[in-house]
Amino acid sequence: MKQRIITAAFLIAVVVPLVYFGGWPFKILAVLFIAIGAYELLRLYDEKWSKIQRLIIYIFFIGSLLVGYINVGWLLVSCCIFIIYLFLALVCDENITIEQIGLTFIIYFILEIMVLILEYLQYQDKVFLILMLVGTYLTDAFALFCGKAFGKHKLNERISPNKTIEGAVGGYIITSIICLIIGLIGAKNVSLAMVIVGSFSYTLIGQIGDLAFSAIKRHYGIKDFGNIFPGHGGVLDRIDSLTFNCLWTVCLVILFI
């Protein structure tokens, strides 16, 4: 527990300000996180992919983000080319499976979208950025506390044996109320409807993301994607809920702005 607290304090002190203020420091952090995320993903495949194939994957993960910084349209081009490459690899290499290229593209896509939507919120309404981050990460904290205090019924023992229904509900209610207060007080450039919907949906969508990434880990028989953050696992372990909430934010922006 002490190790988890120390790591969490580091992330709050270093990573959160970079995400909030944006600019080139955030861009560099994003490239680093995506590179590590790609490494954690490829570790799942037990060295079945050749060094050349792994290098190409890294190039697409990092290169797509870099060209996206210049022109979002180029990111779409890169995405299309990546799909073609993955299916070409599937056809040419018997060690590569349809499951692997599917998972690779999904992780690639949601990581790229995550960075783009975080940058978008940095320039649109930072209060809504705070709302999304609070909705993502406070849910976990309150779910843990409520689960330890009141948890009796398992949420999904097959995927995440330690999570309880009581913890999930408690985390959802408390965090949603906090998000609503933050949104009502501070949000200026977004509609009231977007604040309300975001406040009561981020906590739910984030938990779905957490369970989804847990399902991937259970499928591959691992506890964590990595160990770069002591007590918290790897990059993919830390941003699982955030990736889903960034995808959901794309929907909210299209619907309400």
FIVEX-174398 format. One line per 4 residues: number of its first residue (from 1); their letters; for each residue z, x, y negated of N, C-alpha, C, O. Coordinates in pm, whole numbers, plus 32768, in hexadecimal, padded with zeros to 4 digits. Example, Ala and Ser with C-alpha at 12.3 -4.5 7.8 and 13.67 -1.06 7.14 Angstrom:
<recs>
1	as	830C 8527 8239 830C 84CE 81C2 830C 8528 814A 834E 8590 814C  82C4 8505 80E1 82CA 8557 806A 8313 850A 7FFD 8324 853D 7F8E
</recs>
This chain:
<recs>
1	mkqr	8000 8052 8079 8000 8000 8000 8000 8056 7F81 7FBB 8038 7F20  8050 80C4 7F83 8056 811D 7F10 7FCD 8158 7EF2 7FA4 8162 7E7E  7F87 8181 7F5C 7F02 81BB 7F4C 7EA1 8155 7F11 7E4F 8176 7EBB  7EAB 80D9 7F3E 7E54 806F 7F09 7E6D 8059 7E75 7E0F 8044 7E28
5	iita	7EEC 805C 7E4D 7F10 8047 7DC0 7EDA 80B8 7D69 7EA5 809F 7CFD  7EE7 8133 7D99 7EB7 81A7 7D4D 7E1F 819F 7D3C 7DEC 81B6 7CCE  7DD8 817F 7DA8 7D47 8174 7DA0 7D1D 8102 7D44 7CC0 8111 7CF5  7D62 8091 7D4E 7D43 801E 7CF7 7D59 8043 7C64 7D09 801C 7C0E
9	afli	7DC4 808D 7C48 7DE0 80B7 7BBE 7D70 8112 7B8A 7D48 8108 7B16  7D3F 816A 7BE1 7CD0 81C2 7BBA 7C53 8171 7B9B 7C11 8189 7B36  7C33 8111 7BF0 7BBC 80C0 7BDC 7BC5 8070 7B5A 7B64 8066 7B10  7C3B 8039 7B40 7C4F 7FEC 7AC4 7C43 8045 7A4A 7C08 801D 79E6
13	avvv	7C7A 80BD 7A51 7C7D 8118 79DD 7BF6 8159 79C2 7BD5 8174 794F  7BA8 8171 7A2A 7B2B 81BD 7A1B 7AB0 8164 7A27 7A59 8166 79CF  7AA7 8117 7A92 7A2D 80CB 7AAD 7A1F 8051 7A53 79B3 8038 7A1E  7A8B 8005 7A42 7A84 7F8A 79F2 7A55 7FA4 7961 79FE 7F5B 7931
17	plvy	7A89 800B 791B 7A56 8025 7894 79C0 8047 7892 7979 801F 7836  7991 8091 78F8 7903 80B2 78FD 78AF 8035 7911 7844 8028 78D4  78DD 7FDA 7964 7896 7F5C 797A 7899 7F06 78FC 7836 7EC6 78DA  790A 7F06 78B7 791A 7EB0 7841 78C6 7EE2 77CB 7882 7E93 7789
21	fggw	78CA 7F64 77AF 7887 7F98 7737 77F4 7FB6 774E 77A6 7FBB 76EF  77CC 7FCB 77CC 773F 7FDE 77EA 7708 8062 77B6 7751 80C6 77AD  7687 8062 7795 7646 80DC 7764 7626 813C 77D6 762B 8118 784B  7606 81B7 77B2 75DF 821A 7815 764E 823F 7876 7631 8259 78EB
25	pfki	76CC 8243 784B 7735 825D 78AE 7734 81F6 7920 7748 821A 7994  771E 8177 78FE 7716 8110 7966 769A 8124 79BB 76A0 8115 7A35  7629 8145 797E 75AE 815A 79CA 75BE 81C9 7A31 7591 81BD 7AA2  75FF 8234 7A08 7617 82A4 7A63 7674 8279 7AD4 765E 829A 7B49
29	lavl	76DE 822F 7AB1 773B 81FC 7B17 76F1 81A2 7B7A 7708 81AA 7BF3  7699 814D 7B48 764F 80F2 7B9E 75F6 813E 7C00 75F1 811C 7C76  75B1 81A5 7BD0 755D 81F6 7C29 75B2 8237 7C95 758B 823A 7D09  7626 826B 7C6F 7680 82AB 7CCF 76AF 8247 7D38 76AE 8265 7DB0
33	fiai	76D9 81D1 7D0B 770A 816B 7D68 769C 813C 7DC8 76B5 8128 7E3F  7623 812C 7D95 75B5 80FE 7DEA 758F 816A 7E50 756E 814B 7EC2  7594 81E8 7E26 7578 8255 7E84 75DF 8258 7EF4 75BC 8268 7F69  765E 8247 7ED1 76C8 8246 7F37 76BB 81C9 7F8E 76CF 81D0 8007
37	gaye	769A 8158 7F50 7686 80DD 7F9C 7617 80EC 8003 7623 80BC 8074  75A8 812F 7FDC 753B 8148 8039 7569 81A0 80AC 7545 8189 811F  75B9 8205 808D 75EF 825E 80F5 7647 8210 8157 763C 8222 81D0  769E 81BB 8121 76F7 816C 8177 76A7 810C 81D0 76CB 80F5 8243
41	llrl	763C 80D6 819A 75E7 807E 81E8 75A3 80C8 825A 75A5 809A 82CD  7567 813B 823D 751E 8186 82A2 7578 81BC 8310 754B 81D6 837F  75F8 81CE 82F1 7657 81FB 8357 7664 8195 83C8 7687 81BA 8439  7649 8117 83AB 7654 80AF 8410 75ED 80BF 847F 7600 808C 84EE
45	ydek	7580 8105 8462 7510 810B 84BF 7519 817F 8522 74BB 8197 856E  7589 81C7 8522 75A5 822E 8588 7536 8296 8593 750B 82B9 8602  7509 82C8 8522 74A7 8334 8520 7422 8310 8563 73D4 8368 8586  7407 828F 8575 738B 8267 85B6 7313 8275 8557 72A0 827B 8584
49	wski	732E 8279 84D8 72C1 828C 8477 72B1 8322 845D 7314 836A 8451  7237 834F 8454 721D 83DD 843D 7247 8407 83B0 725F 83B2 835A  724F 8489 839B 7276 84BC 8317 7210 8493 82AC 7235 8475 823B  7192 8492 82D1 712A 8469 8272 713B 83D7 824B 7132 83B4 81D6
53	qrli	7154 8383 82AE 7168 82F4 8293 71E3 82DD 823C 71E2 8289 81E2  724D 8328 8258 72C6 831B 8207 72AC 8346 8178 72DB 8307 8119  7260 83B2 8168 723F 83E3 80E1 71EF 837A 8095 7206 8364 801E  7191 8339 80D8 7141 82D1 8098 7199 825C 806D 7185 8223 8002
57	iyif	71FA 8238 80C1 7255 81CC 809F 72A4 81EF 8021 72B2 819C 7FC7  72D8 826A 801C 7321 8296 7FA5 72C8 828F 7F29 72F4 8263 7EBE  724B 82BA 7F38 71EF 82B9 7EC7 71DA 822C 7E93 71D8 8215 7E1A  71CA 81CC 7EEF 71B7 8141 7EC4 7236 8109 7E84 722E 80C8 7E1C
61	figs	72A9 8120 7EC0 7326 80EB 7E8A 733D 8121 7DFD 735C 80D4 7DA1  732F 81A3 7DEB 734C 81E1 7D69 72D6 81D1 7D0A 72E8 81AF 7C95  725E 81EB 7D3C 71E7 81E6 7CE6 71CD 815C 7CAD 71A5 814F 7C39  71E4 80F4 7CFD 71CF 806B 7CCC 722A 804E 7C55 7202 800E 7BF3
65	llvg	72A5 807D 7C5F 7303 8067 7BF1 72D7 80B2 7B75 72DE 807C 7B06  72AB 812D 7B86 7281 817F 7B13 7209 8142 7ACD 7204 813E 7A52  71A6 8113 7B1A 7132 80D6 7AD9 7158 804F 7A9D 711D 8023 7A3B  71BC 800C 7ADA 71EC 7F8E 7AA3 722E 7FA0 7A1C 722A 7F47 79C8
69	yinv	726C 8014 7A07 72A6 8033 7984 7239 8036 7918 7250 8012 78A5  71C2 8062 7940 7153 806E 78E1 710D 7FE8 78CD 70F2 7FBE 785C  70F0 7FA7 793D 70A7 7F28 7938 70CB 7ED7 79B4 70B3 7F02 7A25  7105 7E61 79A0 7130 7E0E 7A11 70B9 7DEA 7A6A 70C9 7DDA 7AE3
73	gwll	7044 7DDC 7A2F 6FCD 7DBC 7A7D 6FAD 7E27 7AE4 6F7E 7E09 7B51  6FC8 7EA5 7AC1 6FB0 7F12 7B20 700E 7F08 7B97 6FEB 7F31 7C06  7086 7ED2 7B7F 70E2 7EBE 7BEE 70A9 7E5B 7C52 70B7 7E6C 7CCB  7067 7DF3 7C1F 7027 7D91 7C77 6FB8 7DD2 7CC8 6FA9 7DB7 7D3F
77	vscc	6F6A 7E29 7C87 6F00 7E72 7CCE 6F3C 7EC8 7D3C 6F0B 7ECB 7DAC  6FA7 7F0F 7D19 6FEB 7F65 7D7B 7020 7F14 7DF0 7018 7F3F 7E63  7055 7EA0 7DD2 708A 7E46 7E39 701C 7E1C 7E9B 7032 7E1B 7F14  6FA9 7DF9 7E67 6F39 7DD0 7EBC 6F09 7E43 7F14 6EEE 7E30 7F8B
81	ifii	6EFE 7EB9 7ED9 6ED3 7F2E 7F26 6F39 7F4F 7F94 6F14 7F77 8002  6FBA 7F3D 7F73 7023 7F5A 7FD4 7018 7EFD 804E 702B 7F29 80BF  6FF9 7E7E 8036 6FE6 7E1F 80A5 6F76 7E4F 8101 6F83 7E4E 817B  6F07 7E79 80C5 6E95 7EA9 8113 6EBD 7F24 8164 6E9C 7F2F 81DA
85	ylfl	6F05 7F80 8124 6F2F 7FFA 816A 6F8A 7FDA 81E1 6F79 8013 824D  6FEA 7F80 81CE 7048 7F60 8239 7002 7F27 82B3 7022 7F4A 8324  6FA1 7ECF 829C 6F58 7E97 830E 6EFB 7EFE 834D 6EE2 7EFA 83C6  6EC7 7F59 82FC 6E77 7FC7 8333 6ECD 801E 838E 6EA2 8048 83F9
89	alvc	6F48 803A 8360 6FA5 808A 83B1 6FC6 8042 8433 6FD2 8080 849C  6FD5 7FBD 842C 6FF3 7F6F 84A3 6F82 7F79 8509 6F9A 7F83 8581  6F07 7F76 84D9 6E92 7F7B 8530 6E80 8006 856E 6E58 8014 85E1  6E9F 806E 851F 6E80 80F6 854A 6EEF 813B 8598 6ED5 819C 85DE
93	deni	6F6A 810B 858D 6FDB 8150 85CC 7028 80F0 8625 7061 808E 85F5  7029 810B 86A6 706B 80B1 8705 7103 80B2 86F8 7146 8059 872D  713B 8116 86B2 71CD 811E 869F 71FE 80C1 8630 7276 80A9 8623  71A1 808F 85E0 71C5 8037 8571 71B5 7FA7 859D 714F 7F82 85D7
97	tieq	721A 7F56 857F 7218 7ECA 85AA 7206 7E6C 8533 721B 7E93 84C0  71DE 7DF2 8550 71CD 7D8D 84E7 7252 7D71 84A4 7257 7D55 842C  72BF 7D78 84F0 7345 7D64 84B6 7363 7DCE 844D 739B 7DB0 83E4  733E 7E4B 846A 735A 7EB8 840E 730B 7EAD 838D 7342 7EC1 8320
101	iglt	728A 7E8D 8397 723C 7E85 831B 7267 7E0B 82CA 7261 7E0C 824F  7290 7DA0 8310 72C1 7D2A 82C8 733F 7D49 827A 7349 7D29 8204  73A0 7D88 82BD 741E 7DAA 827A 7407 7E0F 820A 7444 7E05 81A0  73AE 7E71 8222 7391 7ED6 81BC 735A 7E97 813E 7384 7EB9 80CF
105	fiiy	72FC 7E3A 814E 72C3 7DFA 80D8 7328 7DA1 8091 732D 7D9F 8016  7379 7D59 80DC 73DD 7D02 809E 743E 7D53 804A 7459 7D30 7FD7  7472 7DC1 8082 74D0 7E14 8037 748B 7E52 7FBD 74C4 7E55 7F50  7412 7E82 7FD0 73C4 7EBB 7F61 73B4 7E55 7EF0 73CC 7E73 7E7B
109	file	738C 7DDD 7F15 736F 7D76 7EB1 73EC 7D4E 7E63 73E9 7D46 7DE8  745B 7D36 7EAA 74D1 7D07 7E63 7512 7D75 7E0F 7551 7D58 7DAA  7502 7DF3 7E38 7537 7E60 7DE6 74E8 7E6D 7D64 7522 7E81 7CF9  7465 7E63 7D6E 7412 7E6D 7CF5 742E 7DF9 7C96 743B 7E0C 7C1D
113	imvl	7438 7D7F 7CCD 7456 7D0A 7C7A 74E0 7D17 7C3B 74F3 7CF0 7BC8  7540 7D4D 7C84 75C8 7D5E 7C4F 75C7 7DB2 7BD1 7604 7D8C 7B6C  7582 7E23 7BD5 757E 7E7B 7B60 7539 7E37 7AEB 7568 7E40 7A7A  74CA 7DF3 7B05 747F 7DB2 7A9A 74D0 7D44 7A56 74CF 7D38 79DB
117	iley	7518 7CF4 7AA4 7563 7C85 7A68 75DD 7CBB 7A1D 7605 7C82 79B8  761B 7D28 7A4F 768A 7D65 7A05 7659 7D98 797E 769D 7D86 7919  75E5 7DD7 797C 75AD 7E06 78FD 758C 7D91 78A2 75A2 7D99 7829  7559 7D27 78D9 7538 7CB1 7889 75B5 7C7A 7845 75B3 7C5B 77CE
121	lqyq	7622 7C6D 7890 769E 7C37 7857 76DC 7C95 77F1 7721 7C68 7795  76C5 7D17 77FF 76FA 7D76 779D 76C0 7D5E 7713 7700 7D7B 76AE  7647 7D28 770F 7604 7D12 768F 7604 7C80 7662 75DD 7C62 75F1  762F 7C25 76BA 762D 7B97 7698 76B6 7B63 766C 76C7 7B3D 75F8
125	dkvf	7715 7B63 76C4 779A 7B32 76A3 77FE 7B77 76FF 780C 7B54 7774  7844 7BDA 76C7 789D 7C2A 771A 7914 7BDB 774E 7952 7C01 77B1  7935 7B6E 770A 79A1 7B19 773D 7977 7ADC 77C2 79C9 7AD1 781D  78F9 7AB6 77CE 78CA 7A7F 784E 78C6 7AEC 78B8 78DA 7AD0 792E
129	lilm	78AB 7B68 788E 78B2 7BD8 78EC 7940 7BE7 7920 7955 7BFA 7998  79A1 7BDF 78C6 7A2E 7BE6 78EF 7A50 7B73 794C 7A94 7B85 79B1  7A1F 7AFC 792B 7A39 7A86 797E 7A07 7A9D 7A0C 7A4B 7A7C 7A6D  798E 7AD7 7A18 7957 7AEE 7A9D 79A9 7B58 7AE9 79C3 7B48 7B60
133	lvgt	79D0 7BC2 7AA4 7A1E 7C2C 7AE5 7AA8 7BF7 7B0F 7AD9 7C16 7B7C  7AE5 7BA9 7AB8 7B67 7B6E 7ADA 7B59 7B10 7B50 7BA9 7B13 7BAE  7AF2 7ABB 7B4B 7ADC 7A5D 7BB8 7AC0 7AA3 7C3C 7ADE 7A6D 7CA7  7A88 7B1B 7C35 7A69 7B66 7CAE 7AE4 7BAB 7CE9 7B00 7B9F 7D60
137	yltd	7B2D 7BF2 7C94 7B93 7C4C 7CC9 7C21 7C13 7CC8 7C74 7C3C 7D1A  7C3F 7BB8 7C6D 7CC4 7B7B 7C73 7CD2 7B1C 7CE9 7D40 7B06 7D1C  7C61 7AE4 7D14 7C66 7A8B 7D88 7C9D 7AD3 7E01 7CF2 7A9E 7E49  7C6D 7B4D 7E18 7C9E 7B9E 7E88 7D34 7BB6 7E7E 7D7D 7BA8 7EE1
141	afal	7D61 7BD9 7E05 7DEE 7BFA 7DF1 7E47 7B80 7E0A 7EA9 7B88 7E54  7E24 7B0F 7DCD 7E76 7A96 7DDE 7E6B 7A5C 7E6B 7ECA 7A21 7E9E  7DF6 7A6E 7EA9 7DE8 7A41 7F34 7E43 7A91 7F8F 7E7D 7A5B 7FEE  7E50 7B13 7F72 7EAA 7B68 7FC1 7F3B 7B3D 7FB0 7F84 7B2F 8012
145	fcgk	7F64 7B27 7F34 7FEF 7AFE 7F19 800E 7A76 7F56 8074 7A63 7F97  7FB4 7A17 7F3F 7FC9 798F 7F75 7FC5 798F 800D 800F 7945 804E  7F6E 79E1 8045 7F65 79EA 80D6 7FE4 7A20 8114 8012 79EE 817B  801D 7A88 80D5 809A 7AC1 8109 810F 7A60 80F9 8169 7A5C 814D
149	afgk	810C 7A12 808D 817C 79B8 8072 8173 7935 80C1 81D8 7901 80F0  80F8 7900 80CE 80EB 787A 8108 808B 7874 817F 8082 780C 81C0  8044 78E0 819C 7FDB 78DD 8200 8009 78BE 828E 8060 7902 82C4  7FCF 7858 82C8 7FED 7832 8353 7F6E 781A 83A5 7F6E 782B 841F
153	hkln	7F03 77F2 8362 7E88 77CE 83A9 7E19 7832 8388 7DFC 784A 8312  7DDC 786A 83ED 7D73 78CE 83DB 7CF7 788E 839C 7CCF 781F 83C0  7CBC 78D8 833F 7C43 78A6 82FC 7BCA 78B4 8357 7B81 7854 836C  7BB5 792C 838C 7B48 7945 83EB 7B6D 79C1 843B 7B4A 7A31 8417
157	eris	7BB6 79AA 84A7 7BEE 7A19 84F3 7B82 7A73 852F 7B98 7AEB 8542  7B0E 7A3C 854D 7AA2 7A8B 8587 7A6F 7AF4 8526 7A4F 7B64 854E  7A67 7AD1 84A6 7A2E 7B2A 8441 7A99 7B79 83F7 7A8C 7BF2 83E5  7B03 7B36 83CC 7B6B 7B76 837D 7BF3 7B43 83AB 7C26 7AE2 8375
161	pnkt	7C2D 7B84 8410 7CA6 7B50 8451 7D21 7B4A 83F8 7D80 7B02 8419  7D23 7B92 8389 7D9B 7B95 8334 7D9B 7B2A 82C7 7E02 7B11 8289  7D29 7AEC 82AF 7D20 7A88 8243 7D4E 7A00 8276 7D33 79DA 82E8  7D93 79B7 821E 7DC4 7932 8243 7D8B 78C8 81E5 7D5E 78E5 8177
165	iega	7D8D 784C 8215 7D5F 77DC 81C3 7DB8 77CD 8149 7D87 77B6 80DA  7E3A 77DB 815C 7E99 77CD 80EC 7E7F 7838 8082 7E85 781C 800A  7E64 78B2 80AF 7E47 791E 8051 7DC8 7905 8004 7DC4 7919 7F8B  7D5E 78D9 804A 7CDE 78BF 8009 7CEA 784F 7FA2 7CB5 7859 7F33
169	vggy	7D30 77E3 7FC6 7D41 7772 7F6B 7D96 779B 7EF3 7D75 777B 7E81  7E05 77E2 7F0D 7E5B 780F 7EA0 7E12 786B 7E41 7E1D 785E 7DC7  7DC6 78CA 7E78 7D79 7925 7E24 7D12 78DB 7DD2 7CFB 78FB 7D5E  7CD2 7877 7E10 7C6C 7829 7DCA 7CA8 77DD 7D54 7C73 77E3 7CE5
173	iits	7D15 7794 7D6A 7D50 7740 7D01 7D84 7794 7C8C 7D65 7778 7C18  7DD3 77F9 7CAB 7E10 784A 7C40 7DA6 7892 7BEF 7DA9 7891 7B74  7D47 78D2 7C34 7CE2 7920 7BED 7C84 78C6 7B9E 7C59 78EB 7B30  7C63 7852 7BD3 7C0A 77F5 7B8B 7C4A 77C9 7B08 7C06 77BF 7AA2
177	iicl	7CCA 77AE 7B0A 7D11 7785 7A90 7D11 77F6 7A2A 7CFA 77E0 79B3  7D2C 7871 7A58 7D2C 78E5 79FE 7CA0 78F7 79C1 7C94 7910 7949  7C38 78EC 7A14 7BAF 78FB 79E2 7B8E 7890 797B 7B4F 78AD 7916  7BB8 7816 7995 7B9C 77A9 7938 7BDD 77C3 78B0 7BA0 77AC 7848
181	iigl	7C58 77F2 78B3 7C9F 7812 7835 7C56 787F 77E9 7C41 7875 7770  7C2F 78E9 7830 7BE6 7958 77F1 7B63 7926 77B5 7B42 7948 7743  7B1B 78D5 7801 7A9B 78A3 77D2 7AA6 7847 775A 7A59 7852 76FB  7B07 77EC 775E 7B19 778D 76EF 7B44 77D2 766F 7B1D 77AA 7601
185	igak	7B95 783A 767D 7BC7 7881 7606 7B5F 78DF 75CB 7B4D 78E6 7552  7B1A 7929 7623 7AC9 7997 75EF 7A33 7987 75F0 79F0 79C3 759C  79FB 7938 764A 7969 7931 7655 792C 78ED 75DB 7958 7882 75B2  78C5 792C 75A2 7887 78F6 7529 77F2 78DE 7538 77BB 7881 74FC
189	nvsl	77B0 7931 7587 771F 792B 7590 76ED 78E1 760C 7676 78E4 762B  7748 78A0 7653 7721 7853 76C9 7758 77C6 76BB 77B8 77AE 7672  771B 7769 7702 7742 76DD 76F6 77C7 76C3 773D 77EF 770E 7796  7809 7657 7714 7885 762E 7754 786E 7610 77E8 78C2 762F 783C
193	amvi	77FC 75D3 7806 77DD 75B2 7891 77D5 7630 78E7 7805 7631 7958  7798 769A 78B0 778C 7717 78FB 7815 7755 7912 782F 778D 797D  786C 774D 78AF 78F5 7782 78BC 7940 7737 792A 7980 7775 797F  7937 76B3 7928 7980 7663 798B 794B 767C 7A17 7998 7693 7A75
197	vgsf	78C7 7677 7A26 788C 768D 7AAA 78AA 771A 7ADD 78CD 772D 7B51  789D 777C 7A83 78B9 7806 7AAA 794A 781A 7AD3 7967 785E 7B36  79A5 77DF 7A87 7A34 77F0 7AA2 7A5B 77BC 7B2B 7AAC 77F9 7B71  7A21 774B 7B52 7A48 770D 7BD1 79EC 7731 7C46 7A00 7703 7CB6
201	sytl	7987 7784 7C2B 792D 77AC 7C99 7935 7840 7CBB 791E 7866 7D2D  7956 7896 7C58 795B 7926 7C73 79C0 7946 7CE1 79A7 799B 7D37  7A31 7903 7CDF 7A97 7920 7D44 7A66 78FB 7DCF 7A83 7941 7E30  7A1B 788E 7DD9 79E7 7862 7E5A 7974 78BC 7E89 7974 78EA 7EFC
205	igqi	7914 78D5 7E32 78A0 7927 7E56 78CD 79B5 7E79 7897 79F2 7ED6  792F 79E9 7E30 7962 7A6F 7E4D 799D 7A79 7ED8 7989 7ADC 7F1D  79E7 7A12 7F00 7A22 7A12 7F86 79B6 7A08 7FF2 79C5 7A40 805F  794A 79C0 7FD5 78DA 79BA 8033 789D 7A46 8044 787D 7A6F 80B3
209	gdla	788E 7A8E 7FD3 785A 7B16 7FDA 78B2 7B72 802A 7882 7BC3 8079  7934 7B64 8017 7994 7BB5 8062 7986 7B9C 80F8 7981 7BFA 8146  7980 7B1D 811F 7974 7AFA 81AC 78EC 7B25 81E5 78E2 7B4E 8259  7883 7B1D 8193 77FE 7B43 81C0 77FA 7BD8 81E3 77C5 7BFE 824C
213	fsai	7831 7C2B 818C 7832 7CBB 81A8 7892 7CDC 821A 787B 7D3B 8265  78FC 7C8E 8228 7956 7CA0 829A 790D 7C82 831C 7923 7CC6 8381  78B6 7C1C 831B 7869 7BF9 8391 780D 7C6C 83B9 77FB 7C89 8430  77D2 7CAF 8355 777D 7D23 8372 77CF 7D92 83B4 77A3 7DCE 8416
217	krhy	7846 7DAB 837F 789B 7E13 83B7 78C6 7DF2 8445 78C8 7E49 849C  78E8 7D75 845E 7910 7D4E 84E5 789A 7D5D 8546 78AD 7D86 85B9  7823 7D3D 8518 77AC 7D48 856D 7795 7DD8 8599 776E 7DF2 860B  77AF 7E36 853D 779A 7EC3 855D 7818 7F09 858E 7817 7F81 85A8
221	gikd	7885 7EBE 859B 78FF 7EF4 85D5 7946 7F5B 857F 797F 7FBB 85B4  7944 7F48 84FA 798A 7FA5 84A1 79EE 7F58 844B 79E1 7EE0 8436  7A53 7FA0 841B 7AB8 7F62 83C5 7A8C 7F64 8333 7A9C 7F01 82EC  7A54 7FD4 8308 7A25 7FE4 827E 799C 8025 827E 7977 806B 82DD
225	fgni	7950 800D 8215 78CD 804D 8207 78DA 80E3 81EB 7884 8131 8213  7946 810A 81A7 795B 8196 8185 79EC 81B0 8166 7A42 815A 817F  7A0A 8225 812F 7A95 8248 810F 7AA1 8290 808A 7B01 82DA 8073  7A3F 827B 8031 7A42 82C0 7FB2 7AB6 8293 7F5A 7AE6 82DF 7F06
229	fpgh	7AE4 8216 7F6E 7B57 81E3 7F25 7BCB 81D1 7F86 7BD0 816D 7FCE  7C27 822F 7F8A 7C96 8228 7FEC 7CE1 81A3 7FE5 7D0C 8178 7F7A  7CF0 8164 8057 7D35 80E4 805E 7CDD 806D 8040 7D05 7FFB 8058  7C64 8086 800C 7C08 8019 7FE8 7B82 8023 802E 7B30 7FC7 8024
233	ggvl	7B6A 808F 8076 7AEB 809D 80BB 7A80 80E0 8067 7A9D 8139 8017  7A04 80B3 8078 7994 80EF 8031 7963 809B 7FBD 79A3 8039 7F95  78F1 80C3 7F86 78B6 807B 7F15 7894 7FEB 7F3D 78B3 7F8D 7EF4  7855 7FDA 7FB1 782F 7F54 7FDC 78A8 7EFC 7FF7 78A1 7E82 7FE9
237	drid	7919 7F39 801D 7994 7EEC 8030 79CB 7EB9 7FAB 7A09 7E4F 7FA5  79B5 7F05 7F40 79ED 7EE3 7EBE 7996 7E83 7E6F 79C8 7E3B 7E18  7916 7E80 7E8C 78BC 7E2C 7E3A 7883 7DB7 7E88 7826 7D75 7E59  78BA 7D9C 7EFF 7883 7D2E 7F50 7888 7CA8 7F06 7823 7C63 7EFC
241	sltf	78FD 7C85 7ED3 790B 7C06 7E8A 78BC 7C08 7E08 7881 7BA3 7DE1  78BA 7C7B 7DC5 7875 7C86 7D45 77DF 7C70 7D54 77A1 7C30 7CFF  77A5 7CA2 7DC0 7714 7C91 7DD2 76EF 7BFD 7DDB 768B 7BD2 7DA0  773E 7BB0 7E23 7721 7B21 7E2F 7735 7ADA 7DAA 76E8 7A80 7D88
245	nclw	779A 7B00 7D5F 77B1 7ABF 7CDE 7745 7AE5 7C79 7726 7A96 7C20  770C 7B5C 7C86 769C 7B80 7C2F 7620 7B2C 7C53 75D7 7B00 7BFA  760A 7B17 7CD4 759C 7ABE 7CFD 75B2 7A32 7CC5 7554 79F2 7C95  762D 7A02 7CCB 764D 797C 7C99 763D 7976 7C02 7616 790F 7BCC
249	tvcl	765A 79E4 7BBC 764A 79E7 7B2B 75B8 79D7 7B04 759A 7999 7A9E  755D 7A0F 7B53 74CE 79FB 7B3A 74B0 7965 7B39 7467 7934 7AE2  74E8 791E 7B99 74D4 788C 7BA0 750D 7847 7B25 74CE 77EE 7AEC  7585 786F 7AFD 75C7 7831 7A89 7577 784A 7A09 7567 77F0 79B6
253	vilf	7545 78C4 79F9 74F7 78E5 7982 7479 7890 797C 7456 785D 7911  7434 7882 79EC 73B9 7833 79EF 73D6 77A0 79D5 7387 775C 7992  7447 776E 7A09 7467 76E1 79FB 749C 76BC 7970 7483 764E 793F  74E7 7719 7930 752F 76F3 78B7 7502 773B 7837 7529 7714 77CA
257	i	74B0 77A3 7843 7487 77EC 77C9 73F1 77E1 77B7 73BA 7818 7756
</recs>
